[in-house]
């Protein structure tokens, strides 16, 4: 009888051992499969930072040689290139730091994208494009949050879309068969120029000198296209040309403040296509003194404010924006930032949330101060 019990015990131990080993094998197989899947995809992790002078990529896995590229986001669209990492071979990288340089002022949101070195020349040029993974997605992250950047933010917008539809205020230079019209233009610091191609050939806007584009390196379309937007932050005269036809060129003179023109100070007759009002400094000043209007500064990082501002809320913090407003969605709301790009995003967010009387300051605090009105600065240490 004892031998019978002993045999049964051994059989039971064997069965349990088999099941245990089987489970371990399956878990190991799963781990190996997960590791193999990880090795076969490009990865990107960004250290979240709202007001960074240096962008930190905590982890990057590149399947192909290329670059990590920091770009600005303007009106919900990937805009100009701010800085580029050194050339990177395929491999795994940790804690890569990209200093933003003197031309980035903190006005617009930032995103990091993986680019491939298409030509293998170890120089970022027009053939080098954002990397697309096996699922058809760009590998990109917002710097402020570390979140994934949606494809529609990076994909080029078709030519001919009105800037108002993209939540932007800008001046336009048209590229024709005879060259740029107007070829020379004067704007204030923080102004956006919108280059639109209406010629029979391709357009590639770039700063002088040709072909190195060294005068203002970030002022470069980097590839041919029918639309190019650039925000001029640095005062001075910046000469540019068409890289494909260098005899066509012009210059942009940037003064110390945004020039919004006479019409900007007049209230609009109707809401724009994004559902809010764009108003100039005169109208906005009247709004801020109205007790029924909630005035919000949405600029980050803090750089001063307009008197009678009720709240300071980052433009991209939707929950905080909504929490700062009255429950009555017909109540008037006024938003502003430094030059108008962040507040345009916030205004559209509020309009999309159902607020029907949202007012955005055209040209932001730059225009407000240029109109002769003072800004104030409060201690933000508390």
C-alpha positions in Angstrom: 0.0 0.0 0.0 2.8 2.3 0.8 4.4 1.7 -2.5 1.1 2.6 -4.2 0.9 5.9 -2.4 4.5 6.6 -3.3 3.9 6.0 -7.0 0.9 8.2 -6.9 2.8 11.0 -5.2 5.6 10.8 -7.8 3.1 10.9 -10.6 1.4 13.9 -9.1 4.7 15.7 -8.7 5.5 14.9 -12.3 2.3 16.3 -13.6 2.6 19.5 -11.5 6.2 19.9 -12.7 5.2 19.4 -16.3 2.5 22.0 -15.9 4.8 24.4 -14.2 7.5 24.0 -16.8 4.9 24.4 -19.5 3.8 27.6 -18.0 7.3 28.8 -17.6 8.1 28.0 -21.2 5.0 29.8 -22.5 5.9 32.9 -20.4 9.4 32.7 -21.7 8.1 32.4 -25.3 5.9 35.4 -24.7 8.8 37.5 -23.3 11.0 36.6 -26.2 8.2 37.5 -28.6 7.7 40.8 -26.9 11.4 41.5 -27.0 11.6 40.6 -30.6 8.6 42.9 -31.4 10.3 45.7 -29.4 13.5 45.3 -31.4 11.6 45.5 -34.6 10.0 48.9 -34.1 11.3 52.4 -33.9 10.7 53.9 -30.4 10.8 57.4 -28.9 10.4 58.7 -25.4 10.7 62.4 -24.5 11.1 63.8 -21.1 8.1 66.1 -20.6 9.0 69.8 -20.2 6.9 72.9 -20.7 9.6 75.6 -20.7 12.7 73.7 -21.6 15.8 75.3 -23.0 17.0 71.8 -23.9 14.9 68.9 -25.1 15.8 65.6 -23.6 15.0 62.3 -25.4 15.2 59.7 -22.7 15.0 56.7 -25.1 15.2 56.3 -28.8 15.4 53.2 -30.9 16.2 53.8 -34.6 15.9 51.0 -37.1 17.5 53.1 -39.8 20.1 55.9 -39.6 18.7 59.3 -39.3 18.1 62.2 -36.9 15.9 63.4 -34.0 14.3 66.6 -35.2 12.6 69.3 -33.0 9.8 71.2 -34.7 7.4 73.8 -33.6 3.7 73.3 -33.6 1.7 76.2 -35.0 -2.1 76.2 -35.1 -2.3 72.4 -34.7 0.2 71.8 -37.5 3.9 70.7 -37.4 5.8 73.9 -38.4 9.4 74.9 -38.8 12.4 73.0 -37.6 14.0 74.4 -34.5 16.9 72.1 -33.9 18.4 68.8 -35.1 20.3 66.1 -33.3 23.7 64.9 -34.6 23.5 62.2 -37.2 22.6 58.9 -35.6 23.3 55.4 -36.8 20.6 52.7 -36.3 20.6 51.6 -32.7 19.4 52.4 -29.2 20.1 55.7 -27.5 19.4 57.2 -24.1 19.3 60.7 -22.7 20.0 62.6 -25.9 20.0 66.4 -25.2 19.1 68.9 -28.0 19.7 72.5 -27.0 17.0 74.7 -28.6 19.3 77.6 -29.5 18.8 81.4 -29.5 16.0 81.6 -32.0 13.4 79.6 -30.0 11.6 81.9 -27.6 9.1 79.5 -26.0 6.1 80.9 -27.9 5.0 77.7 -29.7 4.7 74.1 -28.6 7.4 71.7 -29.6 7.5 68.1 -30.9 10.3 65.6 -31.6 10.2 63.5 -34.7 12.4 60.7 -36.0 13.7 61.4 -39.5 15.5 59.0 -41.8 18.7 59.8 -43.7 17.3 58.9 -47.1 20.4 59.7 -49.1 22.9 58.3 -46.6 24.9 61.5 -46.8 24.7 62.2 -43.0 23.2 65.7 -43.8 19.5 66.6 -43.3 18.2 67.7 -46.6 14.9 67.8 -48.6 14.9 64.0 -49.3 15.0 63.2 -45.6 11.5 62.8 -44.3 9.8 61.9 -41.0 10.0 58.1 -40.3 6.7 56.1 -40.8 6.4 52.8 -38.9 4.9 49.6 -40.1 1.5 50.8 -38.8 1.6 53.9 -41.0 2.2 56.2 -38.1 4.9 58.9 -37.7 7.1 58.4 -34.7 6.8 61.7 -32.9 6.2 63.0 -29.3 5.1 66.4 -27.9 7.8 67.9 -25.7 5.4 69.4 -23.1 3.6 66.1 -22.3 5.6 63.3 -23.9 2.3 62.2 -25.7 2.1 60.8 -29.2 1.7 63.3 -32.0 -1.2 62.4 -34.3 -0.5 61.9 -38.0 -2.8 64.8 -39.0 -0.6 67.2 -37.1 2.5 66.2 -39.1 0.9 65.6 -42.5 1.2 68.5 -44.9 -1.9 70.7 -45.2 -3.1 71.0 -48.8 -2.4 74.3 -50.5 -5.2 76.8 -50.6 -6.6 76.2 -47.0 -7.3 79.7 -45.6 -5.1 80.5 -42.6 -8.3 81.4 -40.6 -9.3 77.7 -41.0 -6.1 76.7 -39.3 -6.5 79.1 -36.4 -3.7 81.5 -37.5 -3.1 85.1 -38.3 -0.4 85.7 -40.9 0.7 87.8 -43.9 1.1 86.1 -47.2 3.9 86.1 -49.8 2.8 84.6 -53.1 5.3 82.7 -55.3 4.6 83.3 -59.0 6.3 82.6 -62.3 8.0 86.0 -62.0 9.1 85.5 -58.4 7.9 86.4 -54.9 5.1 89.0 -54.5 5.7 91.1 -52.5 9.4 90.2 -52.5 10.1 92.5 -49.6 8.0 92.8 -46.5 8.3 94.3 -43.0 6.7 92.6 -39.9 7.0 92.7 -36.2 8.8 90.1 -34.1 6.6 87.1 -33.6 4.7 87.5 -36.9 4.1 84.6 -39.2 4.7 84.7 -42.9 2.7 82.3 -45.1 4.4 81.5 -48.5 2.0 80.2 -51.1 3.0 78.7 -54.4 0.9 79.9 -57.3 3.6 79.3 -60.0 3.8 76.5 -62.6 6.9 75.0 -60.8 7.8 73.8 -57.4 8.7 76.2 -54.6 11.5 75.8 -52.0 11.8 78.8 -49.7 15.2 79.1 -47.9 17.3 81.8 -46.2 20.4 83.1 -48.0 23.2 82.1 -48.7 22.6 79.7 -51.5 23.0 76.7 -51.3 24.0 76.5 -47.6 21.1 78.6 -46.1 23.3 79.8 -43.2 21.9 83.3 -42.5 18.9 82.0 -40.6 19.2 78.1 -40.7 15.7 77.4 -39.3 14.2 79.5 -42.1 14.2 76.7 -44.6 11.4 74.7 -46.2 13.8 71.7 -46.4 11.9 70.3 -49.4 9.7 71.6 -52.3 6.1 72.2 -51.4 3.1 74.5 -52.2 2.9 76.0 -48.7 5.4 77.1 -46.1 4.9 79.0 -42.8 7.6 80.6 -40.7 7.4 82.7 -37.5 10.0 85.4 -37.4 11.2 86.0 -33.9 14.6 87.5 -34.4 14.8 91.3 -35.4 16.8 92.1 -38.5 16.6 91.8 -42.2 16.5 88.3 -43.5 17.1 87.7 -47.2 15.7 84.6 -48.8 15.5 82.9 -52.2 13.9 79.9 -54.0 16.4 77.1 -53.6 15.3 75.6 -57.0 15.5 79.0 -58.8 18.0 81.2 -56.7 17.5 84.2 -58.9 14.1 84.7 -57.4 14.4 86.1 -53.9 13.4 88.8 -51.4 13.8 89.9 -47.8 11.8 90.0 -44.6 12.6 92.9 -42.2 11.6 92.0 -38.6 11.0 94.9 -36.2 10.7 94.8 -32.5 6.9 94.3 -32.3 4.0 92.8 -34.3 2.4 95.1 -36.8 -1.3 94.1 -37.0 -2.4 97.1 -39.1 -5.4 99.3 -38.8 -8.0 96.7 -39.6 -6.9 94.5 -36.7 -8.2 96.9 -34.2 -11.7 96.7 -35.6 -14.0 94.0 -34.2 -15.1 91.4 -36.8 -18.7 91.3 -38.1 -18.9 87.5 -37.6 -17.0 84.6 -36.0 -14.3 83.0 -38.1 -14.5 79.5 -39.4 -13.2 78.2 -36.1 -16.1 79.7 -34.2 -14.4 82.6 -32.3 -13.8 86.3 -32.8 -10.3 87.7 -33.6 -10.1 91.2 -32.3 -7.4 94.0 -32.2 -5.9 95.7 -29.2 -8.6 98.5 -29.0 -11.5 96.0 -28.8 -9.6 93.7 -26.5 -8.7 96.5 -24.0 -12.5 97.3 -23.8 -13.2 93.6 -23.2 -10.8 93.3 -20.3 -12.5 96.1 -18.4 -15.9 94.6 -18.7 -16.9 92.8 -15.5 -18.9 90.2 -17.5 -15.8 89.1 -19.5 -13.5 86.4 -18.2 -9.9 87.3 -19.4 -7.4 84.5 -19.5 -3.6 84.6 -20.3 -2.8 81.3 -22.0 0.9 81.9 -22.8 3.6 79.6 -21.5 6.1 80.2 -20.0 4.9 83.2 -18.1 6.1 86.5 -19.7 3.9 89.2 -18.3 0.2 89.9 -18.6 -2.5 92.4 -19.5 -4.2 94.2 -16.6 -7.5 92.8 -15.4 -6.5 89.2 -16.3 -8.6 86.8 -14.2 -6.6 83.6 -14.8 -3.3 82.2 -16.1 -3.9 78.8 -17.8 -1.6 77.1 -20.3 -3.1 77.1 -23.7 -2.9 73.2 -24.0 -4.5 72.4 -20.6 -8.1 72.0 -21.8 -9.5 70.8 -18.5 -8.0 73.8 -16.7 -9.3 76.2 -19.3 -12.8 74.9 -19.0 -12.6 75.0 -15.2 -11.7 78.7 -15.3 -14.8 79.6 -17.2 -18.4 80.3 -16.3 -20.8 77.3 -16.8 -22.9 79.6 -19.0 -21.4 78.9 -22.5 -22.8 82.2 -23.8 -20.7 84.2 -21.4 -18.0 86.3 -23.1 -14.4 85.0 -22.8 -11.2 86.8 -23.9 -7.9 84.9 -24.4 -4.4 86.1 -25.3 -0.8 85.0 -25.4 2.4 86.7 -26.5 2.0 86.8 -30.3 -1.4 85.1 -31.0 -0.5 81.6 -31.9 -1.1 79.9 -28.6 -4.3 81.9 -27.9 -5.7 80.9 -31.3 -5.4 77.2 -30.3 -7.0 77.9 -26.9 -9.8 80.0 -28.6 -10.6 77.1 -31.0 -10.6 74.6 -28.1 -13.1 76.7 -26.2 -15.3 77.2 -29.3 -15.2 73.5 -29.9 -16.4 73.0 -26.3 -19.5 75.0 -27.0 -18.6 78.6 -25.9 -20.1 81.0 -28.3 -18.5 84.3 -27.4 -14.8 83.7 -27.4 -12.5 86.6 -28.3 -8.8 86.1 -29.3 -6.3 89.0 -29.2 -4.8 89.3 -32.7 -1.0 89.7 -32.4 -1.1 89.0 -28.7 0.7 91.0 -26.0 3.2 92.2 -28.7 0.5 94.0 -30.5 -1.1 95.2 -27.3 2.1 96.8 -26.1 2.8 98.2 -29.6 -0.6 100.0 -29.4 0.7 102.0 -26.5 -0.8 100.0 -23.7 1.4 98.7 -20.8 1.9 95.1 -19.7 2.3 94.1 -16.1 4.5 91.4 -14.5 3.5 89.6 -11.3 5.6 87.5 -9.0 5.0 83.8 -10.0 7.1 82.3 -7.2 4.1 81.7 -4.9 
